[in-house]
Amino acid sequence: MADKATTRLRNSINAEKLLIMPGGFSPLAARLCESLGYESFFLAGSQTNAHIYGQPDIGLIGLQEMAAAARNIAAVSSIPVLADSDTGFGNAVSVFHAVETYVRAGAAGLHIEDQEFPKLSGTAAGRRCISTEEAVGKYRAAVTARDAIDPDFVVCARCDFIGAEGGDFEGAIERCLRYQEAGADLIWLNNVQHREQVHEAAERIPGPVMPTFGGAPPGPTLEELQEWGAAVAIFPAMTSSVGLQAVWELMNDFKERGLAALDERRQQAAASQWGAANFHNFVYPGGALVRDIEDNYLPSDVQRDYDNTFGNYGRPRRD
């Protein structure tokens, strides 16, 4: 039997090879990533807020909404999902319940930030962090909840202290060391401002570390992250930000040129070296199974005539 998603994610963050983790909010995007061989997917709260509700990442959505988003991805893809859990949606009691909820939703892990609740975006001004002691208590509660249900479930501690009120790099490192001692499986040091500090963080924090660069470009290359010993390179908005830009360009172009803009996009997709991203190939991969179920379990007089009606996306022809 194949390893559980939680086991696969845990093995990936502990492997010597750098884990590339694209992110977004869409089950379809996760399925696409899986088809290309990516080994994990990050469910980003910022992107769920923005693309589902059109709201900023300021802690407006709650545990059940994010757990439902994780469940939707896990239902259509076997790729391990690391789910955004903001601050754990409250104190240590809330964190304990959040871990239980995410495990049962099918997520392979979650991250919990050390910000105050309600939080702000991890790259936004005005962030404030709770005390180190309160944060440690949250991660200990998360680990206890994890061990009771699935010890392989990954608990990631995200430190947002760099750039927060009173925060600095050295203080963030001290927090990260405490969070790891509390049992966190992965340390996410957010918003590192200098390339050399990314290297330093990977060296000083034992165990799997995910340092994200937030300074002036150029940032570290993937090869450098691998060489420095980082465990994960995360791209929280990769699958959604590029789509937003593409929609923006197309809608502007369509406003100026009409149908010619759509025709040009279709030609560009067909000419791509990777081929067109056919919507139906990703939305209807189970079409043959649908036909088998209908053939085997529906009376013949209520079965649909797929072969002689327009469109054949959900029920592939079997010759």
C-alpha positions in Angstrom: 0.0 0.0 0.0 1.3 3.5 -0.9 2.5 5.7 1.9 0.1 8.1 3.4 0.3 11.7 2.3 1.5 12.7 5.8 4.3 10.2 5.6 5.3 11.3 2.1 5.5 15.0 3.2 7.4 14.1 6.3 9.9 12.1 4.2 10.2 14.9 1.7 11.1 17.6 4.2 13.7 15.3 5.8 15.3 14.3 2.5 18.6 15.7 1.3 17.0 17.0 -1.9 15.4 20.4 -1.7 11.6 20.1 -1.8 10.0 22.5 -4.3 6.5 23.5 -3.0 4.3 25.5 -5.4 1.2 27.0 -3.8 -2.2 28.5 -4.5 -5.8 27.8 -3.6 -7.2 25.6 -6.4 -7.8 21.8 -6.4 -7.3 22.0 -10.2 -3.9 23.6 -9.7 -2.9 20.9 -7.2 -3.9 18.2 -9.7 -1.9 19.9 -12.4 1.2 20.1 -10.1 0.8 16.4 -9.3 0.6 15.5 -13.0 4.0 17.3 -13.5 5.6 15.4 -10.7 5.7 18.0 -7.9 5.8 16.3 -4.5 3.7 18.7 -2.5 1.3 21.7 -2.7 0.8 24.6 -0.3 -2.7 25.8 0.3 -2.2 29.5 0.9 -4.7 31.4 3.1 -3.7 34.7 1.3 -4.8 33.2 -2.1 -8.0 31.6 -0.7 -8.9 35.0 0.8 -8.2 36.8 -2.4 -9.6 34.5 -5.1 -12.6 33.0 -3.2 -13.7 36.1 -1.2 -11.8 39.0 -2.8 -10.5 40.0 0.6 -7.0 40.7 2.0 -5.1 38.3 4.1 -6.1 39.7 7.6 -7.5 36.6 9.3 -11.0 37.0 8.0 -11.6 33.3 7.1 -11.7 30.6 9.7 -10.8 27.1 10.5 -13.8 25.4 8.8 -13.4 27.3 5.6 -9.7 26.5 5.3 -10.2 22.9 6.3 -12.9 22.6 3.6 -10.4 24.0 1.1 -7.8 21.4 2.1 -10.5 18.7 1.9 -11.4 19.8 -1.6 -7.8 19.4 -2.8 -7.2 16.1 -1.0 -10.4 14.7 -2.6 -9.1 15.1 -6.1 -5.4 14.8 -5.8 -3.0 12.5 -3.8 -0.3 15.2 -3.7 0.5 16.0 0.0 -1.0 19.4 1.1 0.7 21.7 3.6 -2.2 23.9 4.7 -2.1 27.5 5.9 -3.5 27.7 9.4 -2.8 31.4 10.1 -2.2 31.7 13.9 -4.1 28.5 14.6 -7.2 30.6 14.8 -6.8 31.6 18.4 -4.8 30.4 21.4 -3.4 26.9 22.2 -6.9 25.5 22.6 -7.8 26.6 19.1 -4.5 25.2 17.8 -5.2 21.8 19.3 -8.6 21.7 17.6 -7.2 23.0 14.3 -4.7 20.2 14.0 -7.4 17.6 14.6 -9.6 19.3 12.0 -6.9 19.5 9.3 -5.8 15.9 9.9 -9.4 14.7 9.4 -9.7 16.9 6.3 -6.9 15.1 4.6 -4.1 17.7 4.8 -0.6 16.3 5.2 0.5 19.2 7.5 -0.2 22.7 8.6 1.7 25.8 9.5 1.0 28.1 12.4 2.3 31.6 12.6 3.6 33.4 15.8 1.6 36.5 15.1 -1.1 38.0 17.2 -4.7 37.1 16.3 -6.1 38.4 14.1 -3.1 38.3 11.9 -1.8 40.3 9.0 -0.1 39.1 5.8 3.3 37.8 6.6 4.8 40.5 4.3 2.6 43.4 5.4 3.4 46.3 7.7 1.9 46.4 11.2 2.6 42.8 12.2 2.9 42.0 15.9 4.0 38.7 17.4 2.9 37.0 20.6 5.4 36.2 23.2 7.8 33.4 22.6 6.4 31.5 25.6 2.8 31.7 24.2 4.0 30.6 20.8 5.9 27.6 22.3 2.8 26.6 24.0 0.9 26.7 20.8 3.4 24.4 19.0 3.5 22.0 21.9 -0.3 21.8 21.8 -0.1 21.2 18.0 2.4 18.4 18.5 0.3 16.7 21.2 -2.8 16.8 19.0 -0.8 15.4 16.0 0.6 12.5 18.0 -2.8 11.4 19.2 -4.2 11.1 15.6 -1.3 10.8 13.1 2.3 11.1 14.3 3.4 11.7 10.6 1.3 14.8 10.2 3.7 17.7 9.8 3.6 20.7 12.2 5.3 23.7 10.7 6.1 26.7 12.9 6.3 30.0 11.0 8.2 32.8 12.5 7.1 36.2 11.4 9.3 38.2 13.8 11.5 39.7 11.2 10.0 43.1 10.3 7.3 42.9 13.0 7.1 45.4 15.9 10.4 45.0 17.9 11.5 42.2 15.7 14.9 41.4 14.1 16.8 38.5 12.6 18.6 37.5 15.7 15.4 37.5 17.8 13.8 35.4 15.0 16.5 32.8 15.1 16.1 32.5 18.9 12.4 32.0 18.5 13.0 29.3 15.8 15.3 27.4 18.0 12.6 27.4 20.8 9.9 26.3 18.3 12.0 23.4 17.2 12.6 22.4 20.8 8.8 22.4 21.3 8.5 19.7 18.6 7.8 21.5 15.4 8.8 19.4 12.4 9.6 22.2 10.0 10.7 25.8 10.7 9.5 28.5 8.4 11.6 31.6 8.9 9.7 34.3 7.0 10.8 37.4 5.2 14.6 37.1 5.6 16.0 40.4 4.3 19.6 39.4 3.3 20.9 36.5 1.2 23.6 35.7 3.7 21.0 35.5 6.5 19.2 32.8 4.5 22.4 30.8 4.6 23.0 31.6 8.2 19.5 30.5 9.2 19.9 27.2 7.4 23.1 26.6 9.3 22.1 27.7 12.8 18.6 26.0 12.9 19.0 22.2 13.1 16.4 20.1 11.4 14.3 21.0 8.4 14.2 24.7 7.7 12.3 26.7 5.1 13.8 30.2 5.0 11.9 32.6 2.7 13.6 35.6 1.2 11.9 39.0 1.4 14.7 41.4 0.6 15.8 43.2 -2.5 16.5 41.0 -5.5 18.3 38.9 -6.5 17.3 36.3 -4.0 19.0 32.9 -3.5 18.8 30.5 -6.3 17.4 27.0 -5.9 20.9 25.6 -6.2 22.1 27.8 -3.4 19.2 26.8 -1.2 20.1 23.2 -1.8 23.8 23.8 -1.1 23.0 25.8 2.1 20.9 22.9 3.5 17.4 24.4 3.2 14.7 21.7 3.3 12.0 23.4 1.3 11.6 26.2 -1.3 8.0 27.5 -1.1 6.2 29.6 -3.6 2.8 30.3 -1.9 1.1 32.2 -4.8 2.8 30.5 -7.8 -0.2 28.9 -9.4 -2.6 31.8 -8.7 -0.6 35.0 -9.3 0.5 33.9 -12.8 -3.2 33.2 -13.6 -4.3 36.6 -12.3 -1.7 38.3 -14.6 -2.8 36.3 -17.6 -6.5 37.2 -17.0 -5.5 40.9 -16.6 -3.7 40.9 -19.9 -6.3 39.0 -21.8 -9.2 41.2 -20.6 -7.3 44.3 -21.6 -6.4 42.8 -24.9 -10.0 41.7 -25.5 -11.3 45.1 -24.7 -9.1 46.6 -27.5 -9.2 43.8 -30.1 -12.2 41.7 -29.4 -12.3 38.1 -30.7 -8.9 38.4 -32.2 -7.4 38.4 -28.7 -9.0 35.1 -27.9 -7.9 33.6 -31.2 -4.3 34.7 -30.6 -4.3 33.1 -27.1 -5.6 29.8 -28.5 -2.8 29.8 -31.1 -0.2 30.6 -28.5 -1.4 27.7 -26.3 -1.4 25.3 -29.2 2.1 26.3 -30.1 3.5 26.0 -26.6 6.4 23.6 -26.2 4.5 22.0 -23.3 1.2 21.9 -25.3 -2.1 23.4 -24.3 -3.3 23.0 -20.7 -6.5 21.3 -21.7 -9.2 22.1 -19.1 -11.0 18.8 -19.7 -7.9 16.7 -19.3 -7.7 17.8 -15.7 -11.3 18.2 -14.8 -12.5 14.9 -16.2 -9.7 12.4 -15.6 -12.3 10.0 -14.2 -14.6 10.0 -17.2 -14.0 6.3 -18.0 -14.9 5.4 -14.4 -18.1 7.4 -14.7 -19.1 5.4 -17.8 -18.2 2.1 -16.0 -20.4 3.0 -13.0 -23.3 4.0 -15.2 -23.0 0.9 -17.4 -22.8 -1.4 -14.4 -25.3 0.2 -12.0 -27.9 2.2 -13.9 -30.8 0.6 -15.6 -30.4 0.8 -19.4 -33.6 2.9 -19.8 -32.2 5.7 -17.7 -28.6 5.7 -19.0 -27.7 8.8 -20.9 -26.8 8.8 -24.6 -23.3 10.2 -24.5 -22.2 9.0 -27.9 -24.9 10.7 -29.9 -25.2 14.0 -28.1 -22.9 17.0 -28.3 -19.8 17.0 -26.2 -18.0 14.0 -24.9 -15.9 15.3 -22.0 -17.3 13.2 -19.1 -17.8 9.9 -20.9 -14.9 8.9 -23.2 -15.9 6.7 -26.2 -14.7 3.1 -25.7 -14.1 1.3 -29.0 
